[in-house]
Amino acid sequence: MRHALVAETSKRKIHEKIASLTDDIDKLENKISDLEALEKDIIKKDQEEREEFMKEHDDFKKDMGQTIYEIKD
């Protein structure tokens, strides 16, 4: 009888631990999904900023090229 009671208690604790770990897994998976979405947003924003910077840089080079041409001429 005592062994059955100990076994049942142990079984219950194991099932509780499994349920707890399953919840933790779900929370971690949700956090990973959120972080992946954030990563994509950051990459997209960075790419847009780089494109804007490159456009500004190209415009500056054109202006400076013209200025240098005028100075040399």
N, CA, C and O of each residue as an XYZ file, in Angstrom:
292
protein
N       0.827     -1.187      0.000
C       0.000      0.000      0.000
C       0.872      1.252      0.000
O       0.640      2.192     -0.759
N       1.877      1.240      0.866
C       2.758      2.401      0.971
C       3.502      2.631     -0.345
O       3.660      3.774     -0.774
N       3.954      1.563     -0.981
C       4.659      1.695     -2.255
C       3.746      2.283     -3.334
O       4.180      3.105     -4.141
N       2.516      1.870     -3.342
C       1.557      2.388     -4.316
C       1.326      3.879     -4.086
O       1.242      4.652     -5.041
N       1.223      4.281     -2.825
C       1.020      5.687     -2.503
C       2.241      6.525     -2.909
O       2.098      7.610     -3.473
N       3.430      6.015     -2.617
C       4.663      6.713     -2.993
C       4.756      6.798     -4.518
O       5.114      7.844     -5.059
N       4.439      5.713     -5.204
C       4.491      5.687     -6.658
C       3.493      6.677     -7.251
O       3.808      7.374     -8.215
N       2.299      6.742     -6.684
C       1.260      7.665     -7.173
C       1.700      9.117     -6.954
O       1.492      9.969     -7.818
N       2.300      9.390     -5.809
C       2.786     10.743     -5.512
C       3.903     11.121     -6.485
O       3.944     12.233     -7.011
N       4.792     10.181     -6.706
C       5.892     10.416     -7.641
C       5.360     10.641     -9.054
O       5.836     11.524     -9.767
N       4.393      9.858     -9.446
C       3.782      9.982    -10.768
C       3.122     11.352    -10.926
O       3.244     11.988    -11.973
N       2.426     11.800     -9.885
C       1.757     13.104     -9.913
C       2.787     14.227    -10.052
O       2.588     15.166    -10.823
N       3.888     14.125     -9.301
C       4.937     15.145     -9.372
C       5.564     15.194    -10.766
O       5.859     16.267    -11.292
N       5.758     14.021    -11.346
C       6.334     13.962    -12.689
C       5.393     14.602    -13.695
O       5.838     15.349    -14.567
N       4.088     14.319    -13.588
C       3.109     14.921    -14.500
C       3.041     16.432    -14.307
O       2.895     17.169    -15.282
N       3.144     16.903    -13.074
C       3.154     18.342    -12.818
C       4.400     18.983    -13.430
O       4.326     20.066    -14.012
N       5.534     18.314    -13.296
C       6.782     18.827    -13.858
C       6.702     18.873    -15.383
O       7.153     19.834    -16.005
N       6.123     17.824    -15.981
C       5.946     17.798    -17.436
C       5.058     18.950    -17.884
O       5.365     19.627    -18.865
N       3.968     19.176    -17.177
C       3.058     20.274    -17.521
C       3.770     21.618    -17.384
O       3.604     22.500    -18.226
N       4.556     21.771    -16.334
C       5.306     23.007    -16.118
C       6.316     23.229    -17.234
O       6.434     24.337    -17.759
N       7.037     22.185    -17.595
C       8.022     22.292    -18.659
C       7.361     22.574    -20.013
O       7.901     23.326    -20.825
N       6.213     21.980    -20.248
C       5.469     22.236    -21.484
C       5.059     23.701    -21.566
O       5.164     24.315    -22.628
N       4.596     24.264    -20.459
C       4.250     25.684    -20.424
C       5.484     26.544    -20.685
O       5.421     27.529    -21.422
N       6.605     26.164    -20.077
C       7.848     26.912    -20.292
C       8.271     26.856    -21.757
O       8.733     27.854    -22.309
N       8.118     25.704    -22.380
C       8.450     25.556    -23.793
C       7.581     26.483    -24.633
O       8.084     27.170    -25.522
N       6.286     26.507    -24.358
C       5.379     27.379    -25.107
C       5.769     28.844    -24.946
O       5.765     29.601    -25.917
N       6.105     29.241    -23.723
C       6.509     30.629    -23.481
C       7.785     30.960    -24.238
O       7.894     32.033    -24.833
N       8.752     30.047    -24.220
C      10.006     30.274    -24.931
C       9.796     30.339    -26.444
O      10.406     31.164    -27.125
N       8.936     29.472    -26.961
C       8.650     29.500    -28.397
C       7.998     30.823    -28.787
O       8.314     31.389    -29.834
N       7.083     31.319    -27.943
C       6.456     32.613    -28.216
C       7.492     33.735    -28.169
O       7.472     34.638    -29.005
N       8.389     33.678    -27.199
C       9.433     34.694    -27.081
C      10.354     34.646    -28.297
O      10.757     35.688    -28.815
N      10.684     33.442    -28.752
C      11.525     33.294    -29.941
C      10.827     33.902    -31.158
O      11.457     34.603    -31.950
N       9.544     33.637    -31.305
C       8.788     34.196    -32.432
C       8.789     35.721    -32.373
O       8.971     36.385    -33.393
N       8.587     36.270    -31.185
C       8.602     37.727    -31.020
C       9.969     38.297    -31.383
O      10.062     39.318    -32.065
N      11.026     37.633    -30.924
C      12.376     38.115    -31.213
C      12.719     37.995    -32.693
O      13.410     38.854    -33.240
N      12.241     36.938    -33.346
C      12.477     36.798    -34.779
C      11.760     37.894    -35.550
O      12.307     38.434    -36.512
N      10.539     38.229    -35.138
C       9.806     39.320    -35.782
C      10.534     40.644    -35.563
O      10.642     41.455    -36.483
N      11.027     40.861    -34.357
C      11.786     42.072    -34.055
C      13.053     42.129    -34.896
O      13.420     43.188    -35.406
N      13.718     40.992    -35.039
C      14.931     40.928    -35.848
C      14.637     41.325    -37.291
O      15.394     42.090    -37.889
N      13.541     40.812    -37.858
C      13.179     41.155    -39.233
C      12.889     42.645    -39.363
O      13.281     43.272    -40.347
N      12.197     43.219    -38.365
C      11.909     44.647    -38.387
C      13.192     45.465    -38.327
O      13.336     46.454    -39.046
N      14.115     45.057    -37.478
C      15.388     45.780    -37.340
C      16.192     45.694    -38.640
O      16.757     46.691    -39.091
N      16.240     44.508    -39.235
C      16.978     44.331    -40.488
C      16.367     45.187    -41.588
O      17.085     45.824    -42.358
N      15.028     45.200    -41.660
C      14.343     45.998    -42.679
C      14.637     47.482    -42.476
O      14.937     48.194    -43.435
N      14.554     47.945    -41.245
C      14.815     49.353    -40.952
C      16.260     49.712    -41.274
O      16.530     50.767    -41.847
N      17.190     48.830    -40.905
C      18.598     49.066    -41.189
C      18.839     49.148    -42.686
O      19.582     50.011    -43.154
N      18.222     48.264    -43.429
C      18.390     48.262    -44.878
C      17.840     49.559    -45.476
O      18.460     50.148    -46.361
N      16.686     49.997    -44.996
C      16.112     51.247    -45.491
C      17.023     52.427    -45.169
O      17.218     53.307    -46.007
N      17.579     52.451    -43.965
C      18.487     53.533    -43.580
C      19.754     53.510    -44.431
O      20.256     54.560    -44.833
N      20.267     52.315    -44.704
C      21.464     52.207    -45.548
C      21.187     52.703    -46.962
O      22.010     53.403    -47.552
N      20.029     52.341    -47.503
C      19.674     52.792    -48.843
C      19.549     54.311    -48.884
O      20.009     54.955    -49.827
N      18.930     54.871    -47.865
C      18.787     56.322    -47.788
C      20.164     56.990    -47.680
O      20.435     57.984    -48.354
N      21.018     56.437    -46.832
C      22.367     56.982    -46.674
C      23.142     56.906    -47.985
O      23.827     57.858    -48.357
N      23.036     55.781    -48.683
C      23.751     55.628    -49.947
C      23.237     56.626    -50.997
O      24.017     57.167    -51.781
N      21.933     56.858    -51.002
C      21.362     57.837    -51.931
C      21.897     59.222    -51.610
O      22.304     59.953    -52.513
N      21.900     59.590    -50.335
C      22.436     60.885    -49.929
C      23.917     60.991    -50.284
O      24.382     62.040    -50.729
N      24.635     59.922    -50.088
C      26.065     59.908    -50.391
C      26.296     60.084    -51.895
O      27.175     60.843    -52.304
N      25.510     59.387    -52.716
C      25.638     59.528    -54.169
C      25.318     60.953    -54.611
O      26.011     61.512    -55.461
N      24.267     61.544    -54.034
C      23.922     62.932    -54.345
C      25.062     63.871    -53.957
O      25.399     64.788    -54.706
N      25.652     63.642    -52.791
C      26.772     64.462    -52.337
C      27.957     64.333    -53.290
O      28.602     65.330    -53.618
N      28.246     63.113    -53.736
C      29.356     62.900    -54.660
C      29.117     63.629    -55.978
O      30.043     64.203    -56.551
N      27.868     63.607    -56.459
C      27.555     64.316    -57.700
C      27.774     65.812    -57.522
O      28.380     66.463    -58.373
N      27.277     66.356    -56.410
C      27.434     67.786    -56.143
C      28.907     68.153    -56.010
O      29.355     69.150    -56.576
N      29.644     67.365    -55.280
C      31.069     67.655    -55.079
C      31.851     67.467    -56.376
O      32.805     68.202    -56.635
N      31.463     66.506    -57.179
C      32.117     66.309    -58.470
C      31.934     67.520    -59.352
O      32.867     67.966    -60.020
N      30.730     68.047    -59.351
C      30.453     69.252    -60.135
C      31.252     70.434    -59.583
O      31.810     71.218    -60.350
N      31.307     70.562    -58.263
C      32.046     71.649    -57.632
C      33.538     71.547    -57.971
O      34.176     72.548    -58.299
N      34.080     70.340    -57.890
C      35.490     70.135    -58.219
C      35.747     70.459    -59.682
O      36.760     71.073    -60.015
N      34.841     70.052    -60.551
C      34.972     70.353    -61.981
C      34.993     71.857    -62.218
O      35.800     72.364    -62.996
N      34.098     72.560    -61.538
C      34.046     74.016    -61.705
C      35.320     74.681    -61.186
O      35.819     75.628    -61.795
N      35.846     74.189    -60.065
C      37.073     74.759    -59.498
C      38.256     74.512    -60.433
O      39.071     75.410    -60.647
N      38.356     73.321    -60.983
C      39.459     73.005    -61.889
C      39.360     73.768    -63.197
O      40.367     74.137    -63.802
N      38.146     73.992    -63.611
C      37.935     74.655    -64.897
C      38.174     76.109    -64.694
O      38.059     76.891    -65.638
